[in-house]
Amino acid sequence: MTPGARTAAAIAVLDRILAGEPAEKALVNWARNSRFAGSGDRSAVRDHVFDALRRIRSASALGGGRWPEATSGRALMLGLIRAQGGDEAALFNGQGHAPAPVTDAETARAPEGLEALDCADWIAPQLREALGAGFDEVMGIMQSRAAVFLRVNLRLSDLEGARRILAAEEIETRPHPLAATALEVISGAKKIARSEAYLNGVVELQDVASQAVVAALDLADGQRVLDFCAGGGGKSLAMAALANLQIDAHDISFARMSDLPARAERARAEITLVETAALSGDYDLVLADAPCSGSGAWRRQPEARWRLDAAGLARLTALQAEVLASAAAHVAPGGRLAYATCSLLEAENGAQIAAFLAANPGYRLLHELRLTPAEGGDGFYMALLQRA
Protein backbone atom coordinates (compact mmCIF):
# COMPACT_ATOMS: atom_id res chain seq x y z
CA MET A 1 0.00 0.00 0.00
CA THR A 2 1.17 3.54 -0.74
CA PRO A 3 1.31 6.12 2.07
CA GLY A 4 -1.81 7.73 0.57
CA ALA A 5 -3.66 4.40 0.54
CA ARG A 6 -2.72 3.80 4.17
CA THR A 7 -4.10 7.24 5.01
CA ALA A 8 -7.36 6.43 3.21
CA ALA A 9 -7.63 3.12 5.08
CA ALA A 10 -7.14 4.90 8.41
CA ILE A 11 -9.87 7.39 7.46
CA ALA A 12 -12.30 4.52 6.77
CA VAL A 13 -11.48 2.85 10.11
CA LEU A 14 -11.82 6.13 12.01
CA ASP A 15 -15.23 6.77 10.45
CA ARG A 16 -16.42 3.41 11.81
CA ILE A 17 -15.04 4.23 15.25
CA LEU A 18 -16.72 7.65 15.24
CA ALA A 19 -19.97 5.86 14.38
CA GLY A 20 -19.64 3.81 17.58
CA GLU A 21 -17.69 0.69 16.61
CA PRO A 22 -14.90 -0.28 19.06
CA ALA A 23 -11.46 0.53 17.70
CA GLU A 24 -10.09 -3.01 17.85
CA LYS A 25 -13.15 -4.41 16.10
CA ALA A 26 -12.98 -1.75 13.40
CA LEU A 27 -9.31 -2.52 12.74
CA VAL A 28 -9.88 -6.28 12.66
CA ASN A 29 -12.80 -5.91 10.26
CA TRP A 30 -10.75 -3.69 7.97
CA ALA A 31 -7.86 -6.17 7.96
CA ARG A 32 -10.17 -9.10 7.16
CA ASN A 33 -11.64 -7.22 4.23
CA SER A 34 -8.22 -6.04 3.00
CA ARG A 35 -6.30 -9.23 2.24
CA PHE A 36 -3.93 -7.20 0.04
CA ALA A 37 -2.58 -5.41 3.10
CA GLY A 38 0.68 -6.81 4.43
CA SER A 39 1.79 -6.80 8.05
CA GLY A 40 3.59 -3.48 7.56
CA ASP A 41 0.44 -1.95 6.12
CA ARG A 42 -1.71 -3.20 9.00
CA SER A 43 0.77 -1.88 11.53
CA ALA A 44 0.94 1.54 9.82
CA VAL A 45 -2.85 1.88 9.61
CA ARG A 46 -3.17 0.91 13.26
CA ASP A 47 -0.60 3.53 14.25
CA HIS A 48 -2.43 6.19 12.22
CA VAL A 49 -5.75 5.33 13.86
CA PHE A 50 -4.45 5.37 17.44
CA ASP A 51 -2.40 8.52 16.88
CA ALA A 52 -5.56 10.25 15.61
CA LEU A 53 -7.67 8.98 18.53
CA ARG A 54 -5.18 10.36 21.04
CA ARG A 55 -5.61 13.80 19.45
CA ILE A 56 -9.24 13.64 18.43
CA ARG A 57 -10.12 17.21 19.48
CA SER A 58 -6.97 18.99 18.34
CA ALA A 59 -6.66 16.98 15.12
CA SER A 60 -10.30 17.64 14.28
CA ALA A 61 -9.71 21.39 14.63
CA LEU A 62 -6.57 21.28 12.52
CA GLY A 63 -8.45 19.27 9.90
CA GLY A 64 -11.21 21.86 9.61
CA GLY A 65 -13.73 20.08 11.84
CA ARG A 66 -14.95 20.29 15.41
CA TRP A 67 -15.36 17.39 17.83
CA PRO A 68 -17.87 15.93 18.50
CA GLU A 69 -20.57 17.55 16.43
CA ALA A 70 -18.68 18.07 13.16
CA THR A 71 -15.78 15.73 12.60
CA SER A 72 -14.84 12.77 10.41
CA GLY A 73 -12.04 10.34 9.82
CA ARG A 74 -10.82 12.58 7.01
CA ALA A 75 -10.67 15.63 9.27
CA LEU A 76 -8.80 13.65 11.92
CA MET A 77 -6.18 12.31 9.52
CA LEU A 78 -5.75 15.67 7.79
CA GLY A 79 -5.34 17.39 11.17
CA LEU A 80 -2.92 14.71 12.38
CA ILE A 81 -0.75 15.12 9.28
CA ARG A 82 -0.73 18.89 9.79
CA ALA A 83 0.16 18.49 13.48
CA GLN A 84 3.05 16.21 12.54
CA GLY A 85 4.30 18.51 9.79
CA GLY A 86 3.55 15.98 7.04
CA ASP A 87 3.06 16.65 3.32
CA GLU A 88 -0.72 16.80 3.02
CA ALA A 89 -0.59 17.46 -0.73
CA ALA A 90 1.38 14.25 -1.30
CA LEU A 91 -0.99 12.14 0.80
CA PHE A 92 -4.28 13.77 -0.21
CA ASN A 93 -3.87 13.78 -3.99
CA GLY A 94 -6.67 11.50 -5.21
CA GLN A 95 -4.23 9.26 -7.07
CA GLY A 96 -4.71 5.52 -6.85
CA HIS A 97 -6.31 4.78 -3.51
CA ALA A 98 -5.27 8.03 -1.83
CA PRO A 99 -7.86 10.45 -0.39
CA ALA A 100 -9.17 13.25 -2.60
CA PRO A 101 -7.23 16.55 -2.61
CA VAL A 102 -7.76 19.01 0.24
CA THR A 103 -10.43 21.64 -0.42
CA ASP A 104 -10.61 25.29 0.61
CA ALA A 105 -13.29 24.35 3.16
CA GLU A 106 -10.78 22.21 5.06
CA THR A 107 -8.80 25.13 6.43
CA ALA A 108 -6.96 24.47 9.67
CA ARG A 109 -8.25 26.08 12.86
CA ALA A 110 -5.83 26.43 15.77
CA PRO A 111 -7.12 24.39 18.74
CA GLU A 112 -7.49 26.31 22.00
CA GLY A 113 -7.71 25.53 25.71
CA LEU A 114 -8.95 22.02 26.52
CA GLU A 115 -9.29 21.35 22.80
CA ALA A 116 -5.53 21.80 22.40
CA LEU A 117 -4.95 19.39 25.30
CA ASP A 118 -7.42 16.80 23.94
CA CYS A 119 -9.46 16.79 27.12
CA ALA A 120 -13.24 16.50 27.29
CA ASP A 121 -14.84 19.52 28.98
CA TRP A 122 -16.91 17.58 31.53
CA ILE A 123 -13.99 15.69 33.08
CA ALA A 124 -11.44 18.52 33.11
CA PRO A 125 -12.35 19.76 36.64
CA GLN A 126 -11.79 16.29 38.11
CA LEU A 127 -8.48 15.87 36.31
CA ARG A 128 -7.34 19.33 37.41
CA GLU A 129 -8.24 18.43 41.00
CA ALA A 130 -6.20 15.23 40.81
CA LEU A 131 -3.21 16.55 38.87
CA GLY A 132 -2.97 20.11 40.18
CA ALA A 133 -0.16 22.05 38.54
CA GLY A 134 0.74 18.96 36.51
CA PHE A 135 -2.53 18.98 34.54
CA ASP A 136 -1.18 20.55 31.35
CA GLU A 137 1.97 18.41 31.39
CA VAL A 138 0.13 15.13 31.87
CA MET A 139 -2.52 15.91 29.26
CA GLY A 140 0.25 16.81 26.84
CA ILE A 141 1.98 13.48 27.50
CA MET A 142 -1.33 11.69 26.86
CA GLN A 143 -1.28 12.98 23.26
CA SER A 144 1.66 10.71 22.38
CA ARG A 145 2.25 6.98 22.40
CA ALA A 146 3.20 5.23 25.61
CA ALA A 147 6.61 3.63 25.93
CA VAL A 148 6.94 -0.16 25.82
CA PHE A 149 8.16 -1.74 29.06
CA LEU A 150 9.30 -5.21 30.01
CA ARG A 151 9.33 -6.79 33.45
CA VAL A 152 12.37 -8.95 34.12
CA ASN A 153 11.54 -12.23 35.84
CA LEU A 154 14.06 -12.13 38.69
CA ARG A 155 13.63 -15.86 39.23
CA LEU A 156 15.27 -16.47 35.88
CA SER A 157 17.59 -13.50 35.33
CA ASP A 158 18.67 -10.08 36.53
CA LEU A 159 18.30 -6.81 34.63
CA GLU A 160 21.72 -6.84 32.98
CA GLY A 161 21.42 -10.50 32.06
CA ALA A 162 18.04 -9.89 30.47
CA ARG A 163 19.40 -6.85 28.62
CA ARG A 164 22.21 -8.96 27.13
CA ILE A 165 19.79 -11.65 25.98
CA LEU A 166 17.51 -9.06 24.40
CA ALA A 167 20.40 -7.18 22.78
CA ALA A 168 21.52 -10.38 21.08
CA GLU A 169 18.15 -10.32 19.30
CA GLU A 170 18.47 -6.61 18.44
CA ILE A 171 16.06 -5.42 21.16
CA GLU A 172 17.63 -2.43 22.87
CA THR A 173 16.52 -1.61 26.42
CA ARG A 174 17.43 0.53 29.41
CA PRO A 175 16.50 0.32 33.12
CA HIS A 176 13.79 2.63 34.43
CA PRO A 177 13.98 4.18 37.92
CA LEU A 178 10.31 3.60 38.74
CA ALA A 179 10.73 -0.16 39.27
CA ALA A 180 13.74 -2.36 39.93
CA THR A 181 12.38 -4.99 37.54
CA ALA A 182 11.64 -2.66 34.62
CA LEU A 183 13.31 -2.28 31.23
CA GLU A 184 12.16 0.39 28.80
CA VAL A 185 12.36 -0.75 25.19
CA ILE A 186 14.31 1.70 23.03
CA SER A 187 14.19 -0.22 19.75
CA GLY A 188 13.07 -3.57 18.42
CA ALA A 189 9.72 -3.64 20.24
CA LYS A 190 8.05 -5.58 17.42
CA LYS A 191 10.54 -8.43 17.89
CA ILE A 192 9.65 -9.05 21.54
CA ALA A 193 6.85 -11.60 21.06
CA ARG A 194 9.17 -13.86 19.04
CA SER A 195 12.28 -13.35 21.16
CA GLU A 196 13.88 -16.10 23.22
CA ALA A 197 13.80 -13.90 26.30
CA TYR A 198 10.02 -13.61 26.05
CA LEU A 199 9.32 -17.20 24.99
CA ASN A 200 11.49 -18.56 27.81
CA GLY A 201 9.85 -16.43 30.49
CA VAL A 202 12.82 -14.15 31.19
CA VAL A 203 10.75 -11.05 30.38
CA GLU A 204 7.06 -10.19 30.25
CA LEU A 205 5.36 -7.13 28.79
CA GLN A 206 4.14 -4.96 31.66
CA ASP A 207 3.96 -1.22 32.19
CA VAL A 208 6.52 0.19 34.63
CA ALA A 209 3.83 1.77 36.83
CA SER A 210 2.07 -1.57 37.19
CA GLN A 211 5.40 -3.08 38.26
CA ALA A 212 5.84 -0.28 40.82
CA VAL A 213 2.42 -1.05 42.28
CA VAL A 214 3.36 -4.70 42.83
CA ALA A 215 6.69 -3.70 44.37
CA ALA A 216 4.81 -1.51 46.89
CA LEU A 217 2.73 -4.42 48.23
CA ASP A 218 5.36 -5.41 50.84
CA LEU A 219 5.30 -9.08 49.83
CA ALA A 220 6.94 -11.69 52.06
CA ASP A 221 7.73 -15.37 51.56
CA GLY A 222 5.02 -17.74 52.73
CA GLN A 223 2.07 -15.40 52.31
CA ARG A 224 -1.24 -16.65 50.98
CA VAL A 225 -2.32 -14.14 48.32
CA LEU A 226 -5.54 -13.61 46.38
CA ASP A 227 -5.44 -11.64 43.13
CA PHE A 228 -9.14 -10.82 43.27
CA CYS A 229 -9.54 -9.15 39.84
CA ALA A 230 -6.76 -10.99 38.05
CA GLY A 231 -7.78 -10.46 34.42
CA GLY A 232 -4.87 -11.65 32.28
CA GLY A 233 -2.80 -12.26 35.40
CA GLY A 234 -0.01 -9.72 34.93
CA LYS A 235 0.12 -8.77 38.59
CA SER A 236 -0.13 -12.40 39.72
CA LEU A 237 2.95 -13.18 37.63
CA ALA A 238 4.77 -10.10 38.94
CA MET A 239 4.05 -11.07 42.54
CA ALA A 240 5.17 -14.65 41.94
CA ALA A 241 8.53 -13.38 40.70
CA LEU A 242 9.20 -11.30 43.84
CA ALA A 243 8.51 -13.77 46.67
CA ASN A 244 7.63 -17.39 47.41
CA LEU A 245 3.87 -17.07 47.66
CA GLN A 246 0.76 -19.21 47.47
CA ILE A 247 -1.18 -17.26 44.83
CA ASP A 248 -4.83 -17.77 43.90
CA ALA A 249 -6.02 -15.84 40.85
CA HIS A 250 -9.71 -14.99 40.57
CA ASP A 251 -11.83 -12.98 38.17
CA ILE A 252 -15.59 -12.59 37.95
CA SER A 253 -15.14 -13.59 34.29
CA PHE A 254 -13.15 -16.82 34.47
CA ALA A 255 -12.52 -16.66 30.72
CA ARG A 256 -10.34 -13.56 31.16
CA MET A 257 -7.77 -15.78 32.88
CA SER A 258 -7.64 -18.34 30.06
CA ASP A 259 -4.08 -17.43 29.03
CA LEU A 260 -2.71 -17.32 32.57
CA PRO A 261 -1.79 -21.04 32.95
CA ALA A 262 0.43 -20.90 29.84
CA ARG A 263 1.98 -17.60 30.95
CA ALA A 264 2.63 -19.00 34.44
CA GLU A 265 4.27 -22.11 32.99
CA ARG A 266 6.51 -19.95 30.82
CA ALA A 267 7.49 -17.86 33.87
CA ARG A 268 8.03 -20.95 36.09
CA ALA A 269 5.36 -19.63 38.45
CA GLU A 270 2.76 -21.57 40.45
CA ILE A 271 -0.63 -19.83 40.30
CA THR A 272 -3.99 -21.46 41.00
CA LEU A 273 -7.07 -20.25 39.13
CA VAL A 274 -10.10 -20.06 41.43
CA GLU A 275 -13.73 -19.56 40.41
CA THR A 276 -16.02 -17.39 42.52
CA ALA A 277 -17.90 -20.33 44.00
CA ALA A 278 -14.64 -21.96 45.09
CA LEU A 279 -13.24 -18.98 47.01
CA SER A 280 -12.70 -20.04 50.61
CA GLY A 281 -10.60 -19.17 53.60
CA ASP A 282 -8.79 -15.99 54.48
CA TYR A 283 -5.71 -14.53 52.83
CA ASP A 284 -2.69 -12.64 54.12
CA LEU A 285 -3.04 -10.26 51.18
CA VAL A 286 -5.94 -9.59 48.84
CA LEU A 287 -5.22 -7.43 45.79
CA ALA A 288 -8.24 -5.79 44.16
CA ASP A 289 -7.11 -4.25 40.87
CA ALA A 290 -10.58 -2.85 40.26
CA PRO A 291 -12.35 -2.05 36.99
CA CYS A 292 -11.89 1.65 36.33
CA SER A 293 -12.01 4.46 33.79
CA GLY A 294 -8.48 3.67 32.65
CA SER A 295 -7.74 7.40 32.65
CA GLY A 296 -4.13 6.72 33.60
CA ALA A 297 -3.69 4.54 30.52
CA TRP A 298 -5.49 6.64 27.91
CA ARG A 299 -2.37 6.62 25.77
CA ARG A 300 -2.82 2.87 25.28
CA GLN A 301 -6.62 2.94 24.98
CA PRO A 302 -7.28 6.41 23.54
CA GLU A 303 -10.89 5.80 22.54
CA ALA A 304 -11.73 5.19 26.23
CA ARG A 305 -11.32 8.88 27.07
CA TRP A 306 -13.97 9.82 24.51
CA ARG A 307 -16.37 6.98 25.39
CA LEU A 308 -16.42 7.81 29.10
CA ASP A 309 -19.19 10.06 30.42
CA ALA A 310 -20.48 11.10 33.84
CA ALA A 311 -23.03 8.27 33.97
CA GLY A 312 -20.37 5.72 33.06
CA LEU A 313 -18.05 7.04 35.74
CA ALA A 314 -20.84 6.81 38.32
CA ARG A 315 -21.41 3.16 37.37
CA LEU A 316 -17.71 2.45 37.74
CA THR A 317 -17.41 4.03 41.18
CA ALA A 318 -20.41 2.05 42.40
CA LEU A 319 -18.82 -1.15 41.07
CA GLN A 320 -15.50 -0.30 42.71
CA ALA A 321 -17.18 0.05 46.10
CA GLU A 322 -18.73 -3.39 45.61
CA VAL A 323 -15.38 -4.89 44.59
CA LEU A 324 -13.68 -3.45 47.69
CA ALA A 325 -16.36 -4.84 49.99
CA SER A 326 -16.22 -8.26 48.33
CA ALA A 327 -12.43 -8.40 48.40
CA ALA A 328 -12.35 -7.41 52.08
CA ALA A 329 -14.45 -10.44 52.94
CA HIS A 330 -11.44 -12.64 52.13
CA VAL A 331 -8.81 -10.82 54.22
CA ALA A 332 -7.56 -12.70 57.27
CA PRO A 333 -7.42 -10.96 60.67
CA GLY A 334 -4.22 -8.93 60.63
CA GLY A 335 -4.06 -9.36 56.86
CA ARG A 336 -3.80 -6.69 54.19
CA LEU A 337 -6.08 -5.39 51.45
CA ALA A 338 -4.61 -3.61 48.43
CA TYR A 339 -6.85 -1.55 46.18
CA ALA A 340 -5.50 -0.43 42.79
CA THR A 341 -6.72 1.33 39.66
CA CYS A 342 -5.09 2.65 36.51
CA SER A 343 -7.03 5.87 37.03
CA LEU A 344 -6.03 9.45 37.81
CA LEU A 345 -9.44 10.45 39.19
CA GLU A 346 -9.88 11.00 42.92
CA ALA A 347 -13.44 9.62 42.75
CA GLU A 348 -11.98 6.23 41.83
CA ASN A 349 -8.98 6.43 44.14
CA GLY A 350 -8.68 8.28 47.44
CA ALA A 351 -12.42 8.89 47.71
CA GLN A 352 -13.09 5.15 47.45
CA ILE A 353 -10.61 4.41 50.23
CA ALA A 354 -11.99 7.17 52.45
CA ALA A 355 -15.52 5.78 52.07
CA PHE A 356 -14.32 2.22 52.74
CA LEU A 357 -12.44 3.22 55.89
CA ALA A 358 -15.44 5.17 57.18
CA ALA A 359 -17.62 2.07 56.75
CA ASN A 360 -14.96 -0.38 58.01
CA PRO A 361 -13.25 0.96 61.17
CA GLY A 362 -11.45 -2.35 61.56
CA TYR A 363 -9.08 -1.30 58.76
CA ARG A 364 -6.33 1.31 58.70
CA LEU A 365 -4.41 2.84 55.82
CA LEU A 366 -0.73 1.85 55.69
CA HIS A 367 0.31 3.83 52.63
CA GLU A 368 -0.80 5.10 49.22
CA LEU A 369 1.00 5.23 45.88
CA ARG A 370 -0.01 7.78 43.23
CA LEU A 371 1.68 7.74 39.84
CA THR A 372 0.99 9.82 36.74
CA PRO A 373 2.36 9.54 33.19
CA ALA A 374 4.81 12.30 34.15
CA GLU A 375 6.78 9.57 35.99
CA GLY A 376 7.21 7.68 32.73
CA GLY A 377 4.57 4.94 32.85
CA ASP A 378 0.79 4.84 33.08
CA GLY A 379 -1.17 6.63 35.76
CA PHE A 380 -1.80 4.30 38.72
CA TYR A 381 -3.15 4.42 42.25
CA MET A 382 -2.67 1.89 45.03
CA ALA A 383 -3.74 1.95 48.67
CA LEU A 384 -2.53 -0.71 51.10
CA LEU A 385 -4.82 -1.29 54.09
CA GLN A 386 -4.45 -3.54 57.13
CA ARG A 387 -7.21 -5.36 58.95
CA ALA A 388 -7.07 -5.25 62.75
Secondary structure, 3 states (H helix, E strand, C coil): CCHHHHHHHHHHHHHHHHCCCCHHHHHHHHHHCCCCCCHHHHHHHHHHHHHHHHCHHHHHHHCCCECCCECCHHHHHHHHHHHCCCCHHHHCCCCCCCCCCCCHHHCCCCCCHHHHCCCCHHHHHHHHHHHHHHHHHHHHHCCCCCCCEEEECCCCCCHHHHHHHHHHCCCEEEECCCCCCEEEEEECHHHHHHCHHHHCCCEEECCHHHHHHHHCCCCCCCCEEEECCCCCCHHHHHHHHHCCCEEEECCCCHHHHCCHHHHHHHCCCCEEECCHHHCCCCEEEEEEECCCCCHHHCCCCCHHHHHCCHHHHHHHHHHHHHHHHHHHCCEEEEEEEEEEECCCCHHHCHHHHHHHHHHCCCEEEEEEEEECHHHCCCCEEEEEEEEC
